[in-house]
Amino acid sequence: MLIRRPRPGDSAAILPSEITSESVYLNRRKLLQAALAAGVAGIGAGWVSEAGAVADLKVQRNAKYSLSDAPNSYEDITTYNNFYEFGLDKSDPAENSSRFKPAPWTVAVTGEAEHTGKFALEDLLKGHAIEERVYRLRCVEAWSMVIPWAGVPLADVLKRFKPTSKAKYVAFKTVLRPEEMPGQRSRSLDWPYVEGLRIDEAMHPLSLLAVGLYGKTLPNQNGAPLRLVTPWKYGFKGIKSIVEIRFTEKEPPTTWNISAPHEYGFYANVNPNVDHPRWSQARERKIGAGVFGSRVPTLMFNGYEQEVASLYKGMDLKKYY
């Protein structure tokens, strides 16, 4: 069941010119500097503490994949979240995630690829420069935010493992730690959380493996230490705290499609012409714009139609929702 509650307060938006201010990056931590010297582009062992304290990242702004819209405040982004592993209310992830340990972290790469195995996070991302991209996040509950993500293009990581011709999809799995993630002790969903993309979607330049936001590592409530960002899809497609990436020949199961197949399809593309069975998707509420947020028209593919529409040419987007 999805819970919709208005934001109790409002935070001032930050101007685009302030997103990657030089001052954010002046005070580099010695450990991070050592990692960079070793050839790890912004990622190093110990870059996230076991307690989940955020650390500065070395990022490069990618203006090609950045919106001109002012981003939401750091407070908005880190206190109004859907992360059911920590609870159903928007404030639960920030309040209930302090015990979660995002380091050390390993990711298993499995399935239809020439190179598979278990990789420490810093090895998984080694050699990849971290980009900052300002993307719009649109939730199926009809609210949206603009977020300055920090991450690595998903395609760049996947290509390293040389997926075979059988790899038609890419599946993802979230960590299962009910002792640290109290929401997993409930039966609200079938745990662990799983998601998937068609491989051409995964290889699209917009798809991002995010490791941070606002030039810092991801807080626990936002999916530390590694999450998926596909900005033309609804937010539930952005699986968090990823521990497995699997190349598959068949369409993989996804958590919300398992839970409510009549409400949540595999593709999850933002489409204002296809209503959720319980509410309209024609308009959305912008978080941070007043107590209840300003209501604006929802854009096809969340405003990324020009970039991604070709992926779905000839498909019935009402049937494949």
N, C-alpha and C positions, 0 to 999 in steps of 0.2 A: 504494500500500500504506500502511495506517495503522500507525503505530508507537505502542505503548503502553508507557510506562515509569513506575514509581512515582516520586513526588516524593522526592528524597533528604533533604529536611529539612522543617521545619514552621515557620510564622510565626504569631505571635499575631494574632488577629482584632482589628479596630478596631470600637469600639462605634458604633452608628448616630449617636449624638450627636456623634461626632467627624468624621463624614463631611464636613460643611461648616462646620467650625469657623471662626469669624471670623478667627482668626489666619492661616488659609491665604490670605486675600485682602487683608491689610493692606498688604503691600508691593507695590504696583502698579508695574509698569515704566512709565517715562515714555512709551515708544513706545505701549504699550497704552492709556494714558490719552489720548494724542493721537488714537488711532483712535476711542475712545469719544466724544470731543468732536466728531469728524467725523460722528457718527451711525451708526457701525458697532458693533453690539451685541456687544461682546466679541471681534470679529475685526478685525485690521488688517494692513496690509502689514508684513512682517517679524515677524509674531507667532510664526513658527517659524524658527529659524536654519537655514541650509543644512546645518549639521552635525547637525541633528536634536535640538538641545538643547531640553528642554521649557521652557515658559514658563507663568506663571500666567494663568488665564482669569477673567473676570468671569462668574459663574454665578448662576442663581436656582434654588433647590431647589424641585422640583415634587413635593410630598408625595403627590399623587394617583397618581402613577406611580412610587412608591418602595416597596420591600419593607421590612418591619420586621427582616428578618434582618441580622445583622452582616455587613458586607462582608469580603471577603478583603483581606489586606494588599496594599499597593502592590507589595511584593516578589513575592508570589504571582502577581499579575496581570501583571507585566512580565517574569517569568523563566520562566513555564510557558505556552508558547504554541504554537498551530498557525498557522504562516505559512510555507507550503512554499516560497514564493519565496526564503526565507532558509535552508532546510534542513528535513529531516524530523524531527529530534529536537526535543523540547520546549524545550531550551535553545538551539537553533540561532538562532532569531530574535534573541534578546538578544545573542548572541555575534557574529552575522554581519551585523548591520544598520547598523553605525556609518558605513559609507560612503554610505548612502542619503541623498539630498537631498530633503526634503519641501517645499522652498521655493526659488524661486517655484513656484506650483502653479496649473494651470488645469484646468477641467472642461468637456468638450464636452457640450452638451445637444442631442440630435438626435431625428429621427423625427416621430411624429404629434403635433405641438404647434404652436400659432400662433407662439410665440417660441422660436427656437433660436439656437445660436451657441456660441462659446467664452467662458468666463468665468473671471476670476481668482477664486480661492477666496474672497477677502474680498468680492468683488462678488456671488458666488453666494449668500452667506449674509448680505449686508448688510441691516440693518434687523431681523434676527431675534435676539431675546434667546436666550442660551444657557441651557438648563435642565440641572439635575443630576437624574438619575433613577437610582435603585438597582434594577438588573435582575439576574435570575438568568441566567447563561449555561450552557447544557447542551450538552456536546459529544456527538456520535454515538458517540464512544469510551467513553461511560458515565462521564464525570466532569463536575463542575460547579463553578462559582464564583459569587459574588455581587459585582457590580461597580458602583461609583458612576460611571456614564457622564456626560459633559457633551456636549450636542448640541442640535440643532434638530429639531423634528418634521419628518419627511420630507414629509408632506403640505403643510406650509406652504411648503416650497421648490418642490415640484412644481406647486402651483397657480399660481405666478407665471408659468409658461410656457404656461399654458392648453392642456392636452392636449385633443385633438379627440375626437370620438365614436369614432374608430377606435382610440384608445389603450386597449387591453385589458390590456396588460402594461407593466412598466417593467424594462428591462434595464440591467445595470451591468457595467463593465469595469475591471480593475486595470491600472495602469501596466506597461509592458514595458520593463525596464531590466536586462538580464542582466549588464551591467558593474557594476551596483550591487547586484543581487539574485542571489547565486550559485546559488540553487536553480533559477532559470530557465535555467541552463546545462545542467540535467539534463533527462531525458525522463520525470520522475516524473508530470507532468501536461501537458496541452496548453495552452501559454501563448499569450496572457495569460489570466489567470483571469477567468471571466465568471459572472454570476449573474442572477437575475431574480425578480420578484414579480408576481403578478396585481395589477392596478391598485387593486382594493379593499383588498388587503393593504398595498400601499404607502401608501395613504391612511389606513390605520388609525391612530388616535391613539398606539398603542404604538410604531409604526415610527419609528426615530430615525436621523438622520445624525449620527454622533458625531465630535466634534473633540477630545475629551479624556477624561480620567478623573481622579478625585480632585482636581478643580479645576485641573488642569494640561493642557496640550496633549498629544495622543497621542504616546507614544514611538514610534520607528520600528517596533519589534517588535509593536506593537499596532495598526498600520494607519495611521500618520501619512500625510498630515494629515487624512484623511477616510475614514470607514468606515461601513458599514451595521450597524445593530443591530435585529434583530427577535426579541424575547426568547422568543416561543413556538415558535421554530424551532431546529433544531440549529445549532451554532456555525458550521458550514461555509457557512451561508447568509449570514453576516456578512462580505461581501466588503470587502477592505481597500484602502487607497491608490487610491481611485476616480478615474478620469480621464474616464469617459464615463457619462452617463445617457441612455438612449434609450427613447422611447415607441414601442411596437410593437403591431401588430394581432394577431400570432401569438405563441404561447408561445415565448420565447427559449431558446436552448440554455444549459445550465449546466454548469460544469466537471466536477463530480463525477458528474453524470448521463451526460455524454459518456464519462468514464473508466470508470465501472462502473454501467451502467443497472440491473442487477439488484440493486444494493445501495443506490443513492441516487436517489430520485425528485425530481421538480421541487419538490414542496411542502415536503418536509423538516420537517414538523410533528413536534414531540416527542410520541411515542405509545408508552407503555410496553407496549401490547398488540401492537405490530409489532416483532418482533426483527430486528436486523441479521442477515444470513445467517451471520455468524461469531460472534455473541455476543448475549446477551440485553439488552434495553433496559428491563427491569422495575425495575432498581435502578441507582443511580449512586454514584460515589465523590466525596465533597465534598473538594476540594482545601483543604489547610490544616488538616485535622482529623486530626492524627497523621501518621506516616510514610507510611502507605498510604491515609489518608483514611477517614472513616466512611462506611459503606454505608447508603443510605437509599432508600426507594421513589421511583421516578420518577413525577412528576405529569403528568397529561394536559395537553398544550399547555404543559408546563413550569411549570404552576401558574397559567397565564393563561386557563384554560378559560372562565371566566365572561365575559371580555372578548372572546374571539375565536371561540368555538365557532360563533357564528351565521354566520361567513364560510364555513363548510363544511357548512351544513345540507343534508342529502340526499345528500352525497357518501360514497362508500365509502372510508373512510380507510385501508383496507388496500390497496386498489387504487391510490389516489392518495396514495402515501406520501411 
